[in-house]
Amino acid sequence: MTFVVGLTGGIASGKTTVANLFHQHFGIEIVDADVIAREVVAPGSEGLKAIENKFGSSVLLEDGNLDRSKLREIIFSDPSQKAWIDQLLHPMIRANMLAELANTTSEYALLVIPLMVENHLQHLADKVVVVDVDEATQLERTVARDNVALEQAQAIVAAQASREQRLAIADFVIKNNTENQKLLPQITDLHQKFLEIGRANR
Ligand code: ATP
């Protein structure tokens, strides 16, 4: 069984940056819930067909991709539809994450789930790492990266789990308030720990 390290954090906390460092420096394979969430509604997928059957072809863009803003409008006007979509897609996403994890060959795998707390998915990981930043840094990085207004970044942060809720599920915390070069020592230290824990569990 693959030893699975779950990685989570709020918007722009640095999950991708951290995961890339684990991969580049230590060859750790990444399974990314956001990538899988897009794959299960890709053109030709069962997920997209089911959504089209339920809501009609107006949820498709001209190129056949899912029109996400249209779907958001539908959910906004009728929140019960979110439960239907979640019930359809969450089991698919979960099954694909498990299948991808089973295919990894590195000494442990990193399972990146941005909404781990919100969707109660921490049980999929043997250990949970939270990338932690203070809110001001998070907002600043969101605004700079996504070119959005501060108010929009604040609304996204407010809709996500709180920093405290995330830290409550953490076995390990990576602090990402300061500049990038402070990350690698933390990641190197954790990598050694995961190798030890993974070997002891084998
Ligand atoms: P999301 O879930 O919103 O996609 P994320 O948690 O994967 O975000 P990243 O994309 O890794 O976060 O980082 C967010 C932004 O902050 C990026 O532009 C990244 O380059 C920058 N960033 C991350 N860590 C640092 C750091 N330690 N110093 C400076 N900039 C950083």
Residues whose N, C-alpha, C, O or C-beta is under 5 A from the ligand:
A	BS01	ATP	G10 I11 A12 S13 G14 K15 T16 T17 P114 R141 R145 N176 T178 E179 N180
